[in-house]
Amino acid sequence: MDYNYSYNNNNGGAFQGGPGQYPLNLQNQLYLKARGERKAIKTIGSVAGLCVISYVVLQNLLALPIGLIPYFSNLYRNSDEFFYLYILLSSVFTMMVPFVIGGMYLRKRTGTEIFCFDAQKNAEIAVPAVPMGLLICLIGNLLTVLFVAGMEKIGFSLTSPDLNTPQSLTGRLLYFVAVGIIPPLTEELSIRGCIMQPLRRYGDTFAIIASSLLFAILHGNLVQAPFAFFAGLGLGYICCVTGSLWPSIIVHCLNNSYSVFEEFITADVTSEKLQYIILNGSQAALIGAGIVGALIFIYKMKGNRLPKADTVLKGGDKAAAFLLNIPMIIAIIIMLVITAGYVAWTR
């Protein structure tokens, strides 16, 4: 169903309605268009909220055997292979199931293609967008470090779910897949696909910001949330300008994989000097590649900007429609409660 009501700017031209209908002047047509857009955005926000709620519920359901069955509890605590296999399956099951169902519903309701895996609009833009996107993620990591440090100075200790680096080869392989590959796939398909794509008809800028905010909320802690929002802006922008999810998926995979690489180096390289050389050298290389990629990207874009939305609603009205609905409000409250568990007052 298309909620965009068409109208003609003809200063209240000839009435073309049927018998018994009143002529719609421009003001009335704009009102109907705004009401339709508000209803559509509210529907997308409600679906997104239900997806977040379902994500939390499924996580708790999947954790029940771990807490109730001693055999699984023992494996969860003592087996790296079982632990990261559980994390891997949890990432796929708890996120993909609700968001894909929600996305399929929105695709049917709005006629929007949610999984954009077509060839990129312009490979000359998509290729440099990848190192540029990774540079955005590195900047996001730096801003997160500064944010956490600032919060500590005013008396708040922020933590996030901690994953231990496995020692066995199988454990490390599962760890790499569970952290570096699966979450980027599931999160990009869910956030930049199922939610952002239907929102794009109401403006790419709005869709990018709204989906990034949802992405941040979904992480459930103040260590990852600021990074998720900042990186989400870059990933969403790259997805919009290239017309494909592939570049954002690749950037996300590279960012997470690099984090795994850093953890392996920290765990295995005993020499602090060698650690310093490897980690700082690799970061310098990524930053350099990112700067080059950004310059090429800007040159290839030739000043092109995101297209303006054919919408009558202002940004605040769209944000209110997306956020101020019962499912989304419940989802935000749930995630705030979860987030509070990772915040401690130290004074």
N, C-alpha and C positions, 0 to 999 in steps of 0.2 A: 504494500500500500504506500502510495506517495503522498506525504503530508504537505508537499509544497503546492499551495494553491496559486495558479497562474492568474495574472491580472494584466490589464492593458492600461497604460498611462495615457488615457484619452480624455481627461477632464470630464469624466462621467458621460462617456459616449453613449451611443444608442443601446437601449436595453435589449439583451438577447435572451432573457430568461423565458420560461414557459408560462402558460396561463396561471394566474393566481400568484405569481412571484413578484416581489418588489425589485426594482432596478438596484443594482449594487454600484454605488459610486466608488470612487477611488479609496476614500477613507474606510468604507465598509470592507472593501476587498483586502486592504492592508490589514485590517483587524482580523479577518478570517485567516489570512496567511500567517500572521503572528500567532494566532491561537493554534493553528495546525502545527507550526514549527515548535511551539512550546510543548504541545502534547507529544510530538515525536521525540524530542530531546528527553522529555520526562520518561518516556518509555525506554529509551536507551539507558538512561540513568538507573531506572528501576531494574532492568535486566542486569546491568553491571553490579548493582548492589546485591541482587540475588546470587550472582556468581561468586562474589566475595564471601557471602554468608555460607554458601554451599561448600566453598573451598575450605573454610574453617571447620565446618561440620564433618566433611570427608576426612580431613586430617585427624580429627579426634576419633572418628570411627576406625580409621586404619591403625591408630595407635592402641586401640583396645586390646588386641591380642598380645601386644608387647607388655602391657601393664597387668594383664590377667593370667597369662600362661607363663609359668616359670621358665619353661624351655626356651621360649622366644625372648623372654627378658634376659636370660643368660647370654644368648647369642647376640642380642642387641648391645649388651655391655662389653662383651669380650671378643667378638668377632668383627674385625674391620670389614671383611667381605660381606657379611650379613648386614652390617650397619649401613654401608654405602649402597648396597643393593636395595635396601629398604628406602633410603633417601631418594634413590633414582626412581623407583616405582611410585613413591609418594608424589614426587614432582610431576610425573606424567598423569597419574590417576586423579589427584586432588585438584589440579588446575585445569587440565585439558578437558576432563569430563564436563564440569559445569560451564566453562567458557565456550567450548565448542557447541554445546547444546544451546546456550544463550545466543551465540553468534549465528547459528543456523536459523534460530527463530527470528533474529533481526534481519537476516538476509531475506527470509521469506516476507517479513513485514515491510521492509523498506526497499527491497530489490537491489541492495548493495552487495557487491562481491567482497567477501570478508578475507579470503585467502588470495592475496595478490602475488602469484608466483609467475606471472608472465615475464617475458623478457623486459629488461629495463628500457625505459623510454630512450635513454641515451647512455651507452656504455662509457662514453667519455666523461660523463658526470659521475656515474656509479663507481667507477674504479678509484678515482681520488677521494670519493666520499668515504671509503672504508678507512684509510689511515686518518682522515680528518675526524671521523666518528670516534676512532680509538683515542685521538688526542683529546676530544671532548670528555671521554670517560676518564682519562688521566687527570684532567683539570677537575672533574667531579670528585675524584678521589682526594685530591689536594684540598679542595674546599671542605670535604667531609672531615678531614683531619683537623683543619682549622676550626670547624664548627664544634667538634667533640672537645677540642682543647679549650675553646671558649666557654663551653658549658661546664667543664670541670673547674674553670676559674671562678665561676659564680656558684659552685657548690653542687653541681649535678654530675653524677657518674653515669655514663651511657655505655651499655653493653649490647651485644647481639649474640645470636646463637653461635656457639663455638664448635668448630669441627676439627678434630685431631688429625694430623697427617699420618696416614697408615704407613706401615713398614713393609708389608709384603708387596710383591709385584702385582698380584691379583687385586689386592686392596687398593693399590695406587691407580690401577687401571680403572677400577670402578669409581674411585674418588674423582678421577679426571672426567669421566663420562657424567657422573652425578652432579658435578659442579661446573665443568667447563662446556658441556655440550647440551645436556637435556634442559636445564633451566632456560638458557637463551632461546631454545626452540619453543618450549612451552609458553614462556612469557611473551615472546614476540608474536606468536600465533594468537595468544589470548588477548593481549593488550593492544598491540599495534594492528592486529588483524580484526578480531571479533568485536572490539569496542571502538577503536579509533576510526576504522573505515566507515561505519554507519554515521559517525559524527561529522565526517568530512563535508557532507553536503551542507552543513551549517557553518562552514569555514574551516580551512586547514589549520589556521592559528588556534582557533578554539579547540579543535579536535586534538591537536598536539598537546596543548596545555592540560585539557581535561583528562586525557589518557595518561599523561605523565603524573598528574596528581593521584589518579587511581593506582598507578604503578608504585608510587611512593607509599601510599596507604597500605597497599597489599604486603609490604615487607614487614610491617609490624614492629619496627624498632627505629630509634632515632639515629642509629649509626648508619644503617643502610638507606633509610628513607630519603635524606637529603641528596645522596648520590643518585638514587633511583629517579628522583624528580629531575635533577639536572641532566643526567644521562638520557632520560626519557625524552627530554626536549630535543636533544640531538638525534636520537634514534628515530623519533617521530618525524622530524624534519627530513631526514635522509630518506625515509620511507615515502614521504609525500612527493619529494622532488624527483625521485627515481621511478616512482610508480610500482615499486616491488618491495616485498618483505625481505628478499634475499640480502641486500646490503646491510639492513639493520640486524638481521640474524647473524651475519658474518662478523660484524663489529662486536655484537654482544658475546659471541663465542670467543673471539680473540681477547676481549677484556677479561672474561672469566678464566680463560685458559692461562692468560698471563699471571693472574692471581695464583693459580695452582702452581705455575712455574716458580713464582717467588717463594711459595711455601716449601716446595721441594728443595730449592737452593738453600733456604734458611735451615732446613732440617738436615741436609746431607753435607753441606760444605762447612767444615769445622773452622777453617781459617776466616777470621773476621775481615781481613784485608781482601781475600779472594771474594768473599761474599759482597763486599762493598764494590769491587770492580765489576763483578757480574751484574749485580742488580742495578747499579747506577749506570753502567755502560748500556745495558739493555733498555733502560728507561730513556736514556739520552737518544738512543737510536730510534725508539718509538716516537719520541717528541719531534725529532728531526723529520722523520717520515710523515708525521702528522702535519707539521708546518708546510712541508712541500705539497702534501695532498690538499691542504686547505687553500693554498695559493693557486694550485691548478684548478681546484673546484670553483673558486671565485672567478677565475678567468673564464672558465668554460660556461659558467652561468651567465656571464655578460650582463650582470645587473638584474637578471630576471628575479622576480619575487613570487611568493605564494599568491595564487589568484584570490581576488576578493570574493567573498561569499555572496550568493544571491539570496540574502536573507534580510528580513526586516527587524529581527530581534537584535538588541545590543548585547555586548559581551556579558554584562551583569545578569541580564535576563536569561541568557543561555546557561550561564553557570548556575543560577538558581534552579532552573528546570532540571539540570543534570544532578545536582547535589541535594536539593530539598524535596525529596520524595521518600516515602516510608522505608522501602528496602535499602536505599543508599544511606539514610540516616542510621538505621540499625547496623548496617555494615561498618560505618565509620565509628560508631560507639564500640562495637566489638573490637575493632582493630586498635582503637585508643586504649581500651582496657588491656589488650595484649601488649601494646607498646609501653604502657605504664609499668609492666613487669620487668622491663629492661632499663628502668630509670631509678636511680637511688640518690637520695639527698645525703651528702657527706658532711654537712655542717650542723 
